[in-house]
């Protein structure tokens, strides 16, 4: 896969899978446009809009003629996640989830459209990050680690090769080569 960011689309090689992405900003809103190509044929387009209180993704699957719209809205201690599908702007709501913080601020409850609790996400702080635990086709725990300030490079110092004093005047084929 090849990824191209903020370049001209003429740089595409039209071979294999290629992602072409560009962004633009206006005020507190950022737009990211992503095109997905297979052998030079456009198969998928995404438009991502990010603000301080929400994020949305419009996906157009050109291979199957389908559109999906997903949005995440932050309202105080709640996060609302909506998914829409359809070919026009009046797309039917296919799935909606609401995440609400509990009083202890260590759990987040996932609610469906009817207000029924469907999942519980547990937050645990650690010394260098935090972990999230939840159930999704099995119990899952994800650990997030904070990056320390600065960078550290790992470097290995190579030891010099030791050559026997008798062998230093011969090449790899065993021929005698002595010069002063």
GIJORA-V11501 format. One record per residue. N is the residue number from 1. RES is the residue in one small letter. SS is DSSP state (H for helix, E for strand, L for the rest). PHI is phi in whole degrees, 0 to 359 (NA if undefined). NEAR is the number of other ideal C-beta (glycine too) atoms within 8 Angstrom. Layout:
n | res | ss | phi | near
N | RES | SS | PHI | NEAR
N | RES | SS | PHI | NEAR
This chain:
n | res | ss | phi | near
1 | x | L | NA | 6
2 | x | E | 242 | 8
3 | x | E | 244 | 7
4 | x | E | 237 | 10
5 | x | E | 242 | 6
6 | x | L | 52 | 5
7 | x | L | 243 | 8
8 | x | L | 281 | 4
9 | x | H | 294 | 7
10 | x | H | 289 | 4
11 | x | H | 281 | 7
12 | x | L | 295 | 10
13 | x | L | 273 | 7
14 | x | L | 61 | 7
15 | x | L | 227 | 6
16 | x | L | 70 | 8
17 | x | E | 259 | 8
18 | x | E | 225 | 14
19 | x | E | 248 | 12
20 | x | E | 246 | 11
21 | x | E | 231 | 12
22 | x | E | 212 | 9
23 | x | E | 224 | 9
24 | x | E | 208 | 7
25 | x | E | 228 | 7
26 | x | E | 214 | 5
27 | x | L | 65 | 4
28 | x | L | 264 | 4
29 | x | E | 249 | 9
30 | x | E | 242 | 9
31 | x | E | 247 | 12
32 | x | E | 235 | 11
33 | x | E | 249 | 12
34 | x | E | 231 | 11
35 | x | E | 245 | 12
36 | x | E | 246 | 12
37 | x | E | 244 | 14
38 | x | E | 235 | 8
39 | x | L | 53 | 7
40 | x | L | 84 | 7
41 | x | E | 257 | 6
42 | x | E | 290 | 8
43 | x | E | 245 | 9
44 | x | E | 206 | 11
45 | x | E | 231 | 11
46 | x | E | 233 | 13
47 | x | E | 238 | 10
48 | x | E | 247 | 11
49 | x | E | 239 | 11
50 | x | E | 234 | 9
51 | x | L | 234 | 9
52 | x | L | 289 | 3
53 | x | L | 246 | 6
54 | x | E | 203 | 10
55 | x | E | 214 | 9
56 | x | E | 218 | 10
57 | x | E | 226 | 12
58 | x | E | 253 | 9
59 | x | E | 247 | 11
60 | x | E | 248 | 9
61 | x | E | 268 | 11
62 | x | L | 288 | 9
63 | x | L | 294 | 6
64 | x | L | 251 | 5
65 | x | L | 66 | 6
66 | x | E | 241 | 8
67 | x | E | 232 | 11
68 | x | E | 228 | 11
69 | x | E | 229 | 12
70 | x | E | 235 | 11
71 | x | E | 220 | 11
72 | x | E | 235 | 10
73 | x | E | 239 | 9
74 | x | E | 260 | 8
75 | x | E | 232 | 7
76 | x | L | 62 | 4
77 | x | L | 265 | 4
78 | x | E | 236 | 10
79 | x | E | 235 | 10
80 | x | E | 251 | 12
81 | x | E | 239 | 11
82 | x | E | 241 | 11
83 | x | E | 235 | 11
84 | x | E | 237 | 11
85 | x | E | 219 | 10
86 | x | L | 151 | 8
87 | x | L | 259 | 6
88 | x | L | 233 | 5
89 | x | L | 290 | 3
90 | x | L | 265 | 5
91 | x | L | 297 | 11
92 | x | E | 285 | 7
93 | x | E | 289 | 9
94 | x | E | 267 | 6
95 | x | E | 198 | 6
96 | x | E | 223 | 10
97 | x | E | 226 | 11
98 | x | E | 236 | 11
99 | x | E | 250 | 13
100 | x | E | 236 | 9
101 | x | E | 285 | 8
102 | x | L | 273 | 9
103 | x | L | 290 | 3
104 | x | L | 276 | 5
105 | x | L | 60 | 6
106 | x | L | 244 | 7
107 | x | E | 229 | 10
108 | x | E | 230 | 12
109 | x | E | 263 | 11
110 | x | E | 263 | 13
111 | x | E | 246 | 11
112 | x | L | 269 | 10
113 | x | L | 300 | 5
114 | x | L | 275 | 4
115 | x | L | 88 | 5
116 | x | L | 276 | 6
117 | x | E | 290 | 7
118 | x | E | 251 | 7
119 | x | E | 197 | 9
120 | x | E | 234 | 10
121 | x | E | 253 | 12
122 | x | E | 255 | 10
123 | x | E | 252 | 11
124 | x | E | 229 | 8
125 | x | E | 288 | 4
126 | x | E | 235 | 9
127 | x | L | 294 | 3
128 | x | L | 234 | 6
129 | x | E | 157 | 9
130 | x | E | 204 | 9
131 | x | E | 228 | 11
132 | x | E | 241 | 10
133 | x | E | 235 | 10
134 | x | E | 200 | 11
135 | x | E | 250 | 7
136 | x | L | 209 | 6
137 | x | L | 56 | 2
138 | x | L | 135 | 5
139 | x | E | 281 | 6
140 | x | E | 235 | 8
141 | x | E | 235 | 7
142 | x | E | 244 | 7
143 | x | E | 255 | 8
144 | x | E | 249 | 8
145 | x | E | 248 | 7
146 | x | L | 282 | 6
147 | x | L | 278 | 4
148 | x | L | 294 | 6
149 | x | L | 296 | 3
150 | x | L | 81 | 4
151 | x | L | 234 | 3
152 | x | L | 235 | 5
153 | x | L | 257 | 4
154 | x | L | 266 | 4
155 | x | L | 223 | 4
156 | x | L | 252 | 4
157 | x | L | 273 | 4
158 | x | L | 282 | 4
159 | x | L | 278 | 4
160 | x | L | 293 | 4
161 | x | L | 284 | 4
162 | x | L | 270 | 4
163 | x | L | 246 | 6
164 | x | L | 298 | 6
165 | x | L | 302 | 5
166 | x | L | 285 | 5
167 | x | L | 268 | 7
168 | x | L | 289 | 7
169 | x | L | 261 | 7
170 | x | E | 241 | 8
171 | x | L | 273 | 6
172 | x | L | 293 | 3
173 | x | L | 265 | 4
174 | x | L | 86 | 5
175 | x | L | 277 | 6
176 | x | E | 283 | 5
177 | x | L | 226 | 7
178 | x | L | 238 | 5
179 | x | L | 223 | 3
180 | x | L | 247 | 2
